[in-house]
Amino acid sequence: MDRRKFFRDTTFSVAGMIAGSAISEPYTKDRSSPSSYDIMKEVMKYRKIDAHEHVGLGGTVESQIDFADRLNIEKLVISRPINQELGKEVTPEEFRKCNDTILAAMKEYPDRYLGQAYVNPVYGKESLEEIKRCTDLGMIGLKVYNQLKISDPLFYPIIEEMIDLNMIIMMHAVTAIGFAGHRTKYGNQQPNASTAEDFIEAAKRYPEAMFQYAHTGGGGDWEYTCKAIKDYPNIYVDTSGSNNEGEMIDFVLKCLGEDRMFFGTDSSYYQGVGVILSSGLTENQKKKIFFDNFNNILKKSGRNVD
Ligand SMILES: [Zn+2]
């Protein structure tokens, strides 16, 4: 069996293998069986920026940094969003508290964490003030969730502010496959979650803005998404998610090319790395997806990694 096929067919077990060996002991054992492919050498070869991560949603910052160390993830882009409960609004007081959590983590690990501000555009004035506060304190972008769709007019002043700052907007995304074969598109649980179409509407209106379609590997219909956003160069995707279906990375590459994809984990660390290593990407393409592409975004605001 050829090496690539072996890993493509066994992404999950490979992820488990790394997890098992890395958690229980330092990587010292000879892994010549079942393949001579040295997966940890491959893992450590690439510098990484995790373009989709959180703090304050469970686990400790210490354990997160420990995971990052084991996988040579130099920087983690972190945010603390709130999932909108039906009928309950996220207030400015609440989103400021979320951002304080991020600022505290950035202070604790200044070399590792890159913070993203989280706001609720329903509160326009307070959101703009909060973006200013957070970016003045070193944050590098914006994370928004399912309070409103990215195409909603209440987002316009926020998108315009992010254009002025030359920073990317990472938007939570859901393009549901649907029930019994029917595409529900807007889902029921998150009526305001953004779909591929919502991203397109915003990207068309603001071609100079940068949008990050969150977690292509997060359970949505990534084939549909990639085909839909193909012609909008200011929509990027991150590869995070816990499902990591085979061929996803290769499909994203085919649709969007090698410059619009960022490595991300959304806390699925081993799977996030494994799905890229097990893809058919060239070494240089992996290097771009793991590190350079997101760093190029950071360069636009002068907050890049050396
Ligand atoms: Zn996330």
Residues whose N, C-alpha, C, O or C-beta is under 5 A from the ligand:
A	BS01	ZN	D266
